């Protein structure tokens, strides 16, 4: 029993030493921290400092936050930022071109699968309704219901949920344009106490359909069939 206790204590000491060594390896010295801040003052970009210091992006960012670029290096730094923006635009264009080559036109079957996937991720599984704050998602979903499931505008039951600091009429107009349902046909506005959270500048939109029992069964059946195919 004594031997076992000694062995356990020995292993524990080794693990503590290894952990302590690892922490020290990842910890930057005061000199390197000072160097990071100095480079930032001189207009160095985050990637440049990372490569110079041999530290991770997160570590470098932690120490450059709040560090002001000196006036004489400001123009040079802004030029680097412009280069980053240009690279971002180029990469986004390449991604769009690649997407267009990958997806030319969607067949009716592909649209139905996509619509069921949207409902799978965002819709209610017991009662047919979908709630989201993304206008593009709502627009695609409503358009898909009309085009693929022959749902008429008058069969849609649209309601919105907003925070009390948002402009009610503005939000109503916004979701009316997205869903193509007249403002006076939006059945309810649920106003929540408090301020808007994050990017909910237009609130959330709920899409329901009158007598949608069969529609719900179809959505769930398509979802289940997709699962079987994987």
C-alpha positions, 0 to 999 in steps of 0.5 A, a space after each residue: 500500500 505504501 509503495 502504491 502511494 509513493 508511485 501515485 505521488 510520483 506520477 502526480 508530481 510528474 504530471 504537474 511539472 509537465 503541465 507547468 512546463 506547457 503553460 510556461 512554453 505558451 506564456 509570452 515574456 514581457 519583452 515579447 509583449 512589449 515587442 508586439 505593442 511596439 510593432 503595432 505602434 509602428 504600423 505592423 499588421 496582425 499577420 506580420 506581427 504573428 510571423 515575426 513573434 512566432 505566436 498565434 493570432 489570438 495571442 497577438 490580438 490580445 496584446 494589440 487591442 487598444 494599441 494606437 498606430 503612431 501618426 507617422 505610420 498610420 498611412 502605411 497601416 491603412 494601405 495594408 488594410 486596403 490590401 486586406 479588403 481587396 484580397 477579401 473581395 477577390 476571394 469572395 468573387 472566386 467563391 461566387 464563381 465557383 458556386 455558379 459553376 457548381 450550381 447552374 440551375 436547381 431542378 424541382 426535386 433539388 428545390 424541394 429537398 432544400 426546402 425540406 432541409 430549411 424546415 428540418 433546421 428551423 421549423 416546428 416538428 409538431 405544428 407547421 410553422 417556421 420562425 427566423 430573422 434572416 430575410 433571405 431564408 424567409 423569402 426562399 421558404 415562402 417562394 418555395 411553398 408557393 412554387 413547389 407546394 402551390 400554396 397561395 398567398 391568402 393561405 399564408 399566416 404571417 406574424 412577426 415578433 419584435 422588441 419594443 425599441 423597434 419601429 413597428 410600422 417599419 418592421 411590418 413593411 419590411 416583412 410584408 415586402 419579403 413575404 409579399 403578404 400585405 401589411 394588413 394581412 399580417 395577423 399578429 405583432 408580438 412585442 417583447 420587452 427589452 432591446 433588440 439582441 444582436 442583428 434583429 433589426 427587423 425582428 423575427 418572422 413566423 410563417 404558417 399555413 392554413 390547414 397545413 397538416 398534410 404539408 407538415 407530413 410531406 416535409 417530414 416524409 421528405 426529410 426522412 427519405 433524405 436521411 435514408 439515402 445517406 
